[in-house]
Amino acid sequence: MAEENVNIDGQQAEGEAVNGETVEIEESGEVKEKLPPPEEHLKTRYIPAIVTLLGTAVIAISCFIRQYPLMNMLVTLLFTIVFFWFMGAIIKILLDRIVIKPKPETEEPEETEEEQPVEKSDGAVIEK
């Protein structure tokens, strides 16, 4: 594989694509891009809903125990739902910034039976 000057989308590039990634040209003339590994993020889709439900449940139980009047309890719960939904959205935004680095792929050398020295014994047990 040889890197050559490539004209991509009307721009002259020397071994680089428009997006800054290196481009390799195979002998068959096909352009092959080296792409970085995809970034992985935490699964944060349900965090605002969970925070909202937990926070509202705590407030609803405390309003019930303190015997709030019905209208006061409903107004309190409405504001509680909105407040905890915003808090969950902020938490989700903060957690979305965390990127999980993929583990580097290490190639383990394959050992064959031919490469391993074989010890022949006459049946005697040797303790180490």
ZAMARTOR-40860 format. One record per residue: x, y, z of N, C-alpha, C in turn; residue in one letter. Coordinates in pm, 1 decimal, m for minus. Layout:
n_u=X, n_v=Y, n_w=Z, ca_u=X, ca_v=Y, ca_w=Z, c_u=X, c_v=Y, c_w=Z, aa=a
...
//
This chain:
n_u=84.2, n_v=m116.6, n_w=0.0, ca_u=0.0, ca_v=0.0, ca_w=0.0, c_u=88.9, c_v=123.1, c_w=0.0, aa=m
n_u=64.0, n_v=210.4, n_w=m89.6, ca_u=144.9, ca_v=330.3, ca_w=m100.4, c_u=56.6, c_v=452.4, c_w=m84.3, aa=a
n_u=106.9, n_v=553.7, n_w=m13.0, ca_u=33.9, ca_v=677.9, ca_w=m1.4, c_u=73.8, c_v=767.6, c_w=m117.7, aa=e
n_u=m26.0, n_v=826.4, n_w=m182.3, ca_u=m2.2, ca_v=910.2, ca_w=m297.4, c_u=m80.0, c_v=1039.8, c_w=m282.4, aa=e
n_u=m52.9, n_v=1136.8, n_w=m372.6, ca_u=m132.2, ca_v=1258.2, ca_w=m377.3, c_u=m268.0, c_v=1223.3, c_w=m434.9, aa=n
n_u=m372.8, n_v=1265.0, n_w=m366.4, ca_u=m507.4, ca_v=1229.0, ca_w=m405.5, c_u=m588.9, c_v=1356.1, c_w=m421.2, aa=v
n_u=m674.3, n_v=1361.4, n_w=m522.2, ca_u=m764.5, ca_v=1473.5, ca_w=m540.9, c_u=m901.5, c_v=1429.9, c_w=m492.2, aa=n
n_u=m940.2, n_v=1479.3, n_w=m373.0, ca_u=m1066.8, ca_v=1442.0, ca_w=m312.7, c_u=m1155.4, c_v=1565.7, c_w=m307.4, aa=i
n_u=m1271.3, n_v=1558.3, n_w=m369.4, ca_u=m1367.0, ca_v=1669.0, ca_w=m373.0, c_u=m1302.9, c_v=1798.5, c_w=m422.3, aa=d
n_u=m1218.8, n_v=1788.0, n_w=m520.4, ca_u=m1158.7, ca_v=1906.2, ca_w=m580.3, c_u=m1044.5, c_v=1965.9, c_w=m500.9, aa=g
n_u=m1005.9, n_v=1902.8, n_w=m390.8, ca_u=m895.7, ca_v=1954.9, ca_w=m309.5, c_u=m776.7, c_v=1860.9, c_w=m323.2, aa=q
n_u=m660.7, n_v=1920.0, n_w=m344.6, ca_u=m539.9, ca_v=1840.2, ca_w=m355.6, c_u=m494.2, c_v=1803.6, c_w=m214.8, aa=q
n_u=m475.1, n_v=1678.5, n_w=m190.4, ca_u=m432.1, ca_v=1633.2, ca_w=m58.6, c_u=m315.9, c_v=1538.1, c_w=m76.3, aa=a
n_u=m223.8, n_v=1545.0, n_w=17.3, ca_u=m109.7, ca_v=1455.1, ca_w=12.2, c_u=m126.1, c_v=1352.7, c_w=121.7, aa=e
n_u=m194.1, n_v=1243.7, n_w=89.2, ca_u=m214.0, ca_v=1137.8, ca_w=186.3, c_u=m314.8, c_v=1170.9, c_w=293.2, aa=g
n_u=m391.8, n_v=1278.5, n_w=277.1, ca_u=m492.3, ca_v=1313.8, ca_w=376.3, c_u=m624.4, c_v=1339.7, c_w=307.0, aa=e
n_u=m732.3, n_v=1297.5, n_w=370.8, ca_u=m865.4, ca_v=1321.7, ca_w=318.6, c_u=m912.3, c_v=1458.7, c_w=365.3, aa=a
n_u=m1030.7, n_v=1498.3, n_w=322.5, ca_u=m1084.3, ca_v=1628.8, ca_w=358.1, c_u=m1105.3, c_v=1640.2, c_w=508.5, aa=v
n_u=m1144.0, n_v=1532.2, n_w=573.4, ca_u=m1171.0, ca_v=1535.6, ca_w=716.8, c_u=m1044.5, c_v=1520.1, c_w=801.1, aa=n
n_u=m928.6, n_v=1515.1, n_w=741.1, ca_u=m803.8, ca_v=1508.7, ca_w=815.9, c_u=m753.4, c_v=1368.6, c_w=839.8, aa=g
n_u=m827.9, n_v=1267.7, n_w=801.6, ca_u=m784.1, ca_v=1130.6, ca_w=820.0, c_u=m691.1, c_v=1091.2, c_w=705.9, aa=e
n_u=m599.9, n_v=1002.2, n_w=733.7, ca_u=m506.9, ca_v=959.6, ca_w=629.2, c_u=m576.2, c_v=865.8, c_w=532.3, aa=t
n_u=m531.6, n_v=872.4, n_w=408.9, ca_u=m590.0, ca_v=790.9, ca_w=303.9, c_u=m482.3, c_v=701.2, c_w=248.1, aa=v
n_u=m515.2, n_v=576.1, n_w=233.3, ca_u=m421.5, ca_v=482.6, ca_w=172.3, c_u=m479.5, c_v=438.7, c_w=39.3, aa=e
n_u=m393.9, n_v=429.1, n_w=m60.6, ca_u=m438.5, ca_v=385.1, ca_w=m191.4, c_u=m377.7, c_v=248.8, c_w=m217.4, aa=i
n_u=m464.5, n_v=152.9, n_w=m243.4, ca_u=m417.5, ca_v=18.8, ca_w=m271.4, c_u=m373.3, c_v=11.3, c_w=m416.6, aa=e
n_u=m305.8, n_v=m96.2, n_w=m450.6, ca_u=m256.0, ca_v=m114.8, ca_w=m587.1, c_u=m370.4, c_v=m118.2, c_w=m688.0, aa=e
n_u=m489.1, n_v=m158.5, n_w=m645.3, ca_u=m603.0, ca_v=m165.9, ca_w=m736.9, c_u=m662.3, c_v=m28.6, c_w=m763.0, aa=s
n_u=m616.3, n_v=74.5, n_w=m694.1, ca_u=m664.3, ca_v=210.1, ca_w=m715.5, c_u=m777.0, c_v=249.9, c_w=m622.5, aa=g
n_u=m819.8, n_v=162.2, n_w=m530.1, ca_u=m927.0, ca_v=193.8, ca_w=m437.6, c_u=m873.2, c_v=280.1, c_w=m324.3, aa=e
n_u=m954.5, n_v=375.5, n_w=m280.6, ca_u=m915.9, ca_v=462.3, ca_w=m170.5, c_u=m970.5, c_v=401.4, c_w=m41.9, aa=v
n_u=m883.4, n_v=385.3, n_w=56.0, ca_u=m921.8, ca_v=325.5, ca_w=182.9, c_u=m883.1, c_v=422.3, c_w=293.8, aa=k
n_u=m979.6, n_v=463.0, n_w=376.9, ca_u=m952.7, ca_v=557.8, ca_w=483.9, c_u=m928.4, c_v=484.3, c_w=614.5, aa=e
n_u=m832.8, n_v=534.8, n_w=690.9, ca_u=m811.2, ca_v=484.4, ca_w=826.0, c_u=m899.5, c_v=567.0, c_w=917.8, aa=k
n_u=m998.6, n_v=505.8, n_w=977.3, ca_u=m1089.1, ca_v=576.7, ca_w=1066.2, c_u=m1053.9, c_v=544.7, c_w=1210.2, aa=l
n_u=m1066.0, n_v=644.1, n_w=1298.9, ca_u=m1039.9, ca_v=615.2, ca_w=1440.0, c_u=m1150.1, c_v=525.4, c_w=1493.6, aa=p
n_u=m1122.8, n_v=455.0, n_w=1603.7, ca_u=m1227.6, ca_v=369.8, ca_w=1661.0, c_u=m1345.3, c_v=455.3, c_w=1705.5, aa=p
n_u=m1467.1, n_v=405.0, n_w=1694.3, ca_u=m1584.1, ca_v=484.6, ca_w=1733.4, c_u=m1583.0, c_v=511.9, c_w=1882.8, aa=p
n_u=m1628.1, n_v=633.1, n_w=1918.3, ca_u=m1632.7, ca_v=669.5, ca_w=2059.3, c_u=m1755.4, c_v=605.6, c_w=2123.1, aa=e
n_u=m1739.9, n_v=560.7, n_w=2244.5, ca_u=m1851.3, ca_v=503.0, ca_w=2317.7, c_u=m1886.9, c_v=596.9, c_w=2431.7, aa=e
n_u=m2015.3, n_v=616.9, n_w=2451.6, ca_u=m2063.8, ca_v=702.1, ca_w=2558.3, c_u=m2147.9, c_v=619.1, c_w=2653.9, aa=h
n_u=m2170.5, n_v=676.2, n_w=2770.1, ca_u=m2258.0, ca_v=610.5, ca_w=2866.4, c_u=m2400.6, c_v=609.8, c_w=2812.9, aa=l
n_u=m2477.3, n_v=512.8, n_w=2851.8, ca_u=m2617.0, ca_v=507.0, ca_w=2810.1, c_u=m2699.3, c_v=592.3, c_w=2906.3, aa=k
n_u=m2730.7, n_v=714.1, n_w=2864.2, ca_u=m2794.4, ca_v=811.6, ca_w=2952.8, c_u=m2935.1, c_v=847.8, c_w=2909.3, aa=t
n_u=m2994.6, n_v=768.4, n_w=2825.6, ca_u=m3124.4, ca_v=802.9, ca_w=2767.3, c_u=m3233.5, c_v=819.1, c_w=2873.1, aa=r
n_u=m3235.3, n_v=734.2, n_w=2972.6, ca_u=m3345.7, ca_v=732.0, ca_w=3068.3, c_u=m3316.8, c_v=808.8, c_w=3197.8, aa=y
n_u=m3204.9, n_v=874.7, n_w=3207.5, ca_u=m3169.6, ca_v=942.5, ca_w=3332.8, c_u=m3268.8, c_v=1052.0, c_w=3370.3, aa=i
n_u=m3310.3, n_v=1142.6, n_w=3278.4, ca_u=m3408.2, ca_v=1244.7, ca_w=3320.3, c_u=m3538.3, c_v=1183.8, c_w=3372.0, aa=p
n_u=m3585.9, n_v=1078.2, n_w=3309.9, ca_u=m3711.0, ca_v=1016.1, ca_w=3354.7, c_u=m3694.4, c_v=952.7, c_w=3492.4, aa=a
n_u=m3582.1, n_v=885.4, n_w=3515.1, ca_u=m3559.8, ca_v=820.0, ca_w=3644.1, c_u=m3547.0, c_v=923.0, c_w=3755.3, aa=i
n_u=m3470.2, n_v=1030.3, n_w=3731.0, ca_u=m3453.8, ca_v=1135.7, ca_w=3832.1, c_u=m3588.5, c_v=1200.5, c_w=3861.9, aa=v
n_u=m3668.0, n_v=1227.2, n_w=3757.4, ca_u=m3798.7, ca_v=1289.3, ca_w=3776.1, c_u=m3891.3, c_v=1199.5, c_w=3857.9, aa=t
n_u=m3896.4, n_v=1072.6, n_w=3822.7, ca_u=m3985.8, ca_v=981.8, ca_w=3895.5, c_u=m3944.5, c_v=964.3, c_w=4041.2, aa=l
n_u=m3815.1, n_v=947.9, n_w=4065.2, ca_u=m3769.6, ca_v=929.8, ca_w=4203.7, c_u=m3792.8, c_v=1055.0, c_w=4287.9, aa=l
n_u=m3757.4, n_v=1170.1, n_w=4233.1, ca_u=m3776.2, ca_v=1295.6, ca_w=4307.5, c_u=m3921.8, c_v=1324.8, c_w=4334.1, aa=g
n_u=m4006.0, n_v=1303.6, n_w=4235.0, ca_u=m4149.1, ca_v=1329.8, ca_w=4251.9, c_u=m4211.4, c_v=1230.6, c_w=4349.2, aa=t
n_u=m4166.2, n_v=1106.4, n_w=4346.3, ca_u=m4219.1, ca_v=1007.0, ca_w=4439.8, c_u=m4187.4, c_v=1045.3, c_w=4583.7, aa=a
n_u=m4067.5, n_v=1092.5, n_w=4607.4, ca_u=m4029.6, ca_v=1133.5, ca_w=4743.4, c_u=m4115.4, c_v=1251.1, c_w=4789.4, aa=v
n_u=m4133.2, n_v=1350.2, n_w=4702.3, ca_u=m4213.6, ca_v=1467.3, ca_w=4738.9, c_u=m4360.1, c_v=1428.1, c_w=4757.8, aa=i
n_u=m4412.5, n_v=1340.4, n_w=4672.1, ca_u=m4552.9, ca_v=1298.6, ca_w=4684.2, c_u=m4576.6, c_v=1225.4, c_w=4816.0, aa=a
n_u=m4483.2, n_v=1138.0, n_w=4852.6, ca_u=m4497.8, ca_v=1064.2, ca_w=4978.7, c_u=m4489.8, c_v=1159.6, c_w=5098.0, aa=i
n_u=m4397.2, n_v=1254.7, n_w=5091.8, ca_u=m4385.7, ca_v=1348.4, ca_w=5204.1, c_u=m4508.6, c_v=1440.5, c_w=5212.1, aa=s
n_u=m4566.1, n_v=1481.2, n_w=5097.4, ca_u=m4688.9, ca_v=1561.6, ca_w=5100.4, c_u=m4805.5, c_v=1480.9, c_w=5156.5, aa=c
n_u=m4811.1, n_v=1352.0, n_w=5122.9, ca_u=m4918.1, ca_v=1266.1, ca_w=5172.4, c_u=m4905.9, c_v=1246.2, c_w=5323.3, aa=f
n_u=m4782.6, n_v=1225.8, n_w=5370.5, ca_u=m4761.9, ca_v=1204.4, ca_w=5514.5, c_u=m4795.1, c_v=1331.0, c_w=5592.9, aa=i
n_u=m4759.9, n_v=1446.9, n_w=5540.3, ca_u=m4787.6, ca_v=1574.1, ca_w=5608.9, c_u=m4931.5, c_v=1621.2, c_w=5588.5, aa=r
n_u=m5008.8, n_v=1548.1, n_w=5512.2, ca_u=m5150.2, ca_v=1574.3, ca_w=5488.6, c_u=m5175.4, c_v=1712.2, c_w=5429.1, aa=q
n_u=m5103.9, n_v=1739.9, n_w=5318.5, ca_u=m5127.8, ca_v=1863.7, ca_w=5244.5, c_u=m5267.9, c_v=1861.4, c_w=5185.2, aa=y
n_u=m5331.4, n_v=1976.0, n_w=5169.7, ca_u=m5458.5, ca_v=1979.8, ca_w=5095.4, c_u=m5432.5, c_v=1941.0, c_w=4949.2, aa=p
n_u=m5535.8, n_v=1889.5, n_w=4883.0, ca_u=m5519.2, ca_v=1833.9, ca_w=4749.7, c_u=m5463.3, c_v=1935.0, c_w=4650.8, aa=l
n_u=m5515.6, n_v=2056.8, n_w=4645.7, ca_u=m5468.0, ca_v=2157.1, ca_w=4549.0, c_u=m5322.2, c_v=2194.8, c_w=4576.5, aa=m
n_u=m5285.2, n_v=2210.6, n_w=4701.2, ca_u=m5146.0, ca_v=2243.1, ca_w=4734.6, c_u=m5052.0, c_v=2129.4, c_w=4693.8, aa=n
n_u=m5099.2, n_v=2003.6, n_w=4715.8, ca_u=m5016.8, ca_v=1888.9, ca_w=4678.8, c_u=m4997.3, c_v=1882.6, c_w=4527.4, aa=m
n_u=m5102.8, n_v=1907.1, n_w=4449.0, ca_u=m5092.0, ca_v=1901.5, ca_w=4303.4, c_u=m5000.8, c_v=2011.1, c_w=4248.8, aa=l
n_u=m5010.1, n_v=2131.4, n_w=4303.2, ca_u=m4923.3, ca_v=2240.9, ca_w=4258.5, c_u=m4777.9, c_v=2210.2, c_w=4294.5, aa=v
n_u=m4757.2, n_v=2158.9, n_w=4415.4, ca_u=m4622.7, ca_v=2122.3, ca_w=4458.5, c_u=m4564.5, c_v=2014.1, c_w=4368.6, aa=t
n_u=m4645.1, n_v=1913.5, n_w=4335.0, ca_u=m4598.0, ca_v=1805.5, ca_w=4249.0, c_u=m4569.8, c_v=1854.9, c_w=4106.9, aa=l
n_u=m4650.5, n_v=1947.7, n_w=4056.5, ca_u=m4626.0, ca_v=2002.0, ca_w=3923.0, c_u=m4489.8, c_v=2071.2, c_w=3916.4, aa=l
n_u=m4462.4, n_v=2156.8, n_w=4015.1, ca_u=m4332.5, ca_v=2224.6, ca_w=4016.5, c_u=m4218.2, c_v=2126.2, c_w=4042.9, aa=f
n_u=m4245.7, n_v=2023.9, n_w=4122.5, ca_u=m4144.4, ca_v=1922.5, ca_w=4149.4, c_u=m4108.4, c_v=1845.2, c_w=4023.7, aa=t
n_u=m4209.7, n_v=1810.4, n_w=3943.8, ca_u=m4184.6, ca_v=1737.9, ca_w=3818.5, c_u=m4096.5, c_v=1820.8, c_w=3726.5, aa=i
n_u=m4128.8, n_v=1947.2, n_w=3709.6, ca_u=m4051.2, ca_v=2034.8, ca_w=3620.6, c_u=m3908.5, c_v=2051.1, c_w=3673.1, aa=v
n_u=m3895.2, n_v=2074.5, n_w=3804.9, ca_u=m3761.9, ca_v=2093.9, ca_w=3863.9, c_u=m3674.5, c_v=1970.1, c_w=3846.6, aa=f
n_u=m3728.4, n_v=1851.8, n_w=3879.2, ca_u=m3647.3, ca_v=1731.0, ca_w=3868.5, c_u=m3620.9, c_v=1690.4, c_w=3723.8, aa=f
n_u=m3711.4, n_v=1725.7, n_w=3632.3, ca_u=m3684.3, ca_v=1697.2, ca_w=3491.2, c_u=m3564.4, c_v=1780.6, c_w=3443.5, aa=w
n_u=m3559.6, n_v=1909.0, n_w=3481.7, ca_u=m3443.2, ca_v=1992.0, ca_w=3446.2, c_u=m3315.4, c_v=1938.7, c_w=3510.4, aa=f
n_u=m3324.5, n_v=1896.3, n_w=3635.1, ca_u=m3206.0, ca_v=1842.0, ca_w=3701.6, c_u=m3158.2, c_v=1714.7, c_w=3631.2, aa=m
n_u=m3250.8, n_v=1627.8, n_w=3591.7, ca_u=m3213.8, ca_v=1507.2, ca_w=3518.9, c_u=m3152.5, c_v=1538.9, c_w=3383.8, aa=g
n_u=m3203.6, n_v=1642.5, n_w=3315.2, ca_u=m3147.7, ca_v=1682.1, ca_w=3185.7, c_u=m3005.1, c_v=1734.5, c_w=3202.0, aa=a
n_u=m2981.1, n_v=1811.1, n_w=3308.2, ca_u=m2845.6, ca_v=1862.5, ca_w=3333.6, c_u=m2750.3, c_v=1747.4, c_w=3364.5, aa=i
n_u=m2794.6, n_v=1652.6, n_w=3445.9, ca_u=m2711.7, ca_v=1535.9, ca_w=3477.2, c_u=m2681.1, c_v=1457.5, c_w=3351.0, aa=i
n_u=m2781.4, n_v=1441.4, n_w=3263.8, ca_u=m2762.2, ca_v=1369.1, ca_w=3137.7, c_u=m2659.4, c_v=1439.1, c_w=3050.0, aa=k
n_u=m2666.8, n_v=1571.2, n_w=3040.0, ca_u=m2570.5, ca_v=1646.8, ca_w=2958.7, c_u=m2429.1, c_v=1628.5, c_w=3013.1, aa=i
n_u=m2413.9, n_v=1633.2, n_w=3144.4, ca_u=m2281.7, ca_v=1615.5, ca_w=3204.0, c_u=m2227.9, c_v=1475.0, c_w=3180.0, aa=l
n_u=m2313.4, n_v=1373.7, n_w=3190.2, ca_u=m2268.5, ca_v=1236.5, ca_w=3169.3, c_u=m2243.5, c_v=1205.2, c_w=3021.7, aa=l
n_u=m2310.3, n_v=1277.1, n_w=2931.6, ca_u=m2286.8, ca_v=1255.9, ca_w=2788.3, c_u=m2147.1, c_v=1300.6, c_w=2745.8, aa=d
n_u=m2085.6, n_v=1386.3, n_w=2823.8, ca_u=m1950.5, ca_v=1432.9, ca_w=2790.6, c_u=m1843.9, c_v=1327.9, c_w=2820.4, aa=r
n_u=m1879.5, n_v=1227.9, n_w=2898.8, ca_u=m1783.7, ca_v=1123.5, ca_w=2933.3, c_u=m1770.9, c_v=1028.7, c_w=2814.8, aa=i
n_u=m1648.5, n_v=1007.6, n_w=2770.9, ca_u=m1622.6, ca_v=916.8, ca_w=2660.2, c_u=m1549.3, c_v=795.8, c_w=2715.5, aa=v
n_u=m1600.5, n_v=679.2, n_w=2682.1, ca_u=m1537.5, ca_v=555.6, ca_w=2726.1, c_u=m1431.4, c_v=519.2, c_w=2623.6, aa=i
n_u=m1307.1, n_v=508.6, n_w=2668.3, ca_u=m1198.8, ca_v=472.8, ca_w=2577.2, c_u=m1201.8, c_v=322.1, c_w=2553.0, aa=k
n_u=m1197.9, n_v=282.7, n_w=2425.9, ca_u=m1196.2, ca_v=137.9, ca_w=2399.6, c_u=m1064.0, c_v=77.0, c_w=2443.2, aa=p
n_u=m1069.2, n_v=m47.7, n_w=2483.7, ca_u=m948.2, ca_v=m117.3, ca_w=2525.8, c_u=m859.8, c_v=m139.9, c_w=2403.8, aa=k
n_u=m729.5, n_v=m117.5, n_w=2418.4, ca_u=m641.6, ca_v=m141.8, ca_w=2303.8, c_u=m637.2, c_v=m290.9, c_w=2272.2, aa=p
n_u=m638.8, n_v=m317.0, n_w=2143.9, ca_u=m635.2, ca_v=m456.3, ca_w=2101.3, c_u=m491.0, c_v=m505.7, c_w=2103.3, aa=e
n_u=m464.8, n_v=m600.3, n_w=2189.2, ca_u=m329.7, ca_v=m655.3, ca_w=2197.0, c_u=m330.2, c_v=m789.2, c_w=2126.6, aa=t
n_u=m233.8, n_v=m804.7, n_w=2042.0, ca_u=m222.9, ca_v=m930.2, ca_w=1969.7, c_u=m135.6, c_v=m1024.9, c_w=2049.8, aa=e
n_u=m194.6, n_v=m1136.7, n_w=2087.7, ca_u=m120.3, ca_v=m1236.4, ca_w=2162.8, c_u=m55.4, c_v=m1331.0, c_w=2063.1, aa=e
n_u=71.7, n_v=m1356.3, n_w=2081.0, ca_u=136.6, ca_v=m1447.9, ca_w=1986.6, c_u=80.2, c_v=m1588.4, c_w=2002.5, aa=p
n_u=54.3, n_v=m1649.5, n_w=1890.2, ca_u=1.2, ca_v=m1784.9, ca_w=1893.3, c_u=117.3, c_v=m1883.2, c_w=1906.7, aa=e
n_u=107.7, n_v=m1966.8, n_w=2007.8, ca_u=212.7, ca_v=m2064.0, ca_w=2030.1, c_u=168.2, c_v=m2197.8, c_w=1971.7, aa=e
n_u=251.4, n_v=m2253.7, n_w=1893.1, ca_u=220.5, ca_v=m2384.1, ca_w=1835.8, c_u=297.1, c_v=m2490.9, c_w=1910.7, aa=t
n_u=259.5, n_v=m2613.2, n_w=1885.8, ca_u=324.6, ca_v=m2723.3, ca_w=1954.8, c_u=469.4, c_v=m2739.3, c_w=1910.2, aa=e
n_u=498.4, n_v=m2697.9, n_w=1787.2, ca_u=634.3, ca_v=m2713.1, ca_w=1735.8, c_u=731.4, c_v=m2618.4, c_w=1806.2, aa=e
n_u=684.2, n_v=m2499.7, n_w=1846.3, ca_u=772.1, ca_v=m2400.6, ca_w=1907.6, c_u=800.4, c_v=m2431.4, c_w=2053.8, aa=e
n_u=709.7, n_v=m2502.8, n_w=2120.0, ca_u=728.5, ca_v=m2532.3, ca_w=2260.6, c_u=819.8, c_v=m2652.4, c_w=2276.2, aa=q
n_u=920.2, n_v=m2638.1, n_w=2362.2, ca_u=1008.2, ca_v=m2753.6, ca_w=2383.9, c_u=932.1, c_v=m2862.9, c_w=2458.8, aa=p
n_u=949.2, n_v=m2983.6, n_w=2413.1, ca_u=881.2, ca_v=m3097.8, ca_w=2473.7, c_u=984.3, c_v=m3175.0, c_w=2555.3, aa=v
n_u=951.2, n_v=m3193.5, n_w=2682.6, ca_u=1040.3, ca_v=m3268.7, ca_w=2769.3, c_u=995.3, c_v=m3413.7, c_w=2770.9, aa=e
n_u=1086.4, n_v=m3500.9, n_w=2742.2, ca_u=1055.9, ca_v=m3642.5, ca_w=2747.4, c_u=1103.0, c_v=m3695.4, c_w=2881.5, aa=k
n_u=1019.1, n_v=m3773.9, n_w=2941.9, ca_u=1056.9, ca_v=m3831.0, ca_w=3070.7, c_u=1037.7, c_v=m3981.8, c_w=3064.4, aa=s
n_u=1106.9, n_v=m4045.8, n_w=3153.1, ca_u=1098.3, ca_v=m4191.3, ca_w=3157.5, c_u=992.3, c_v=m4236.8, c_w=3257.8, aa=d
n_u=906.5, n_v=m4145.1, n_w=3299.0, ca_u=798.1, ca_v=m4179.3, ca_w=3392.1, c_u=830.1, c_v=m4140.3, c_w=3534.3, aa=g
n_u=949.3, n_v=m4088.3, n_w=3560.4, ca_u=984.1, ca_v=m4050.1, ca_w=3696.2, c_u=918.7, c_v=m3915.4, c_w=3728.1, aa=a
n_u=872.3, n_v=m3901.3, n_w=3851.0, ca_u=808.6, ca_v=m3779.3, ca_w=3895.1, c_u=916.0, c_v=m3690.0, c_w=3957.3, aa=v
n_u=925.8, n_v=m3569.9, n_w=3908.1, ca_u=1024.5, ca_v=m3474.8, ca_w=3958.9, c_u=949.9, c_v=m3363.3, c_w=4027.3, aa=i
n_u=980.1, n_v=m3339.1, n_w=4153.6, ca_u=916.5, ca_v=m3231.0, ca_w=4228.5, c_u=1003.4, c_v=m3108.4, c_w=4220.5, aa=e
n_u=936.6, n_v=m2996.0, n_w=4205.9, ca_u=1012.5, ca_v=m2869.1, ca_w=4200.7, c_u=1001.6, c_v=m2796.6, c_w=4329.7, aa=k
//
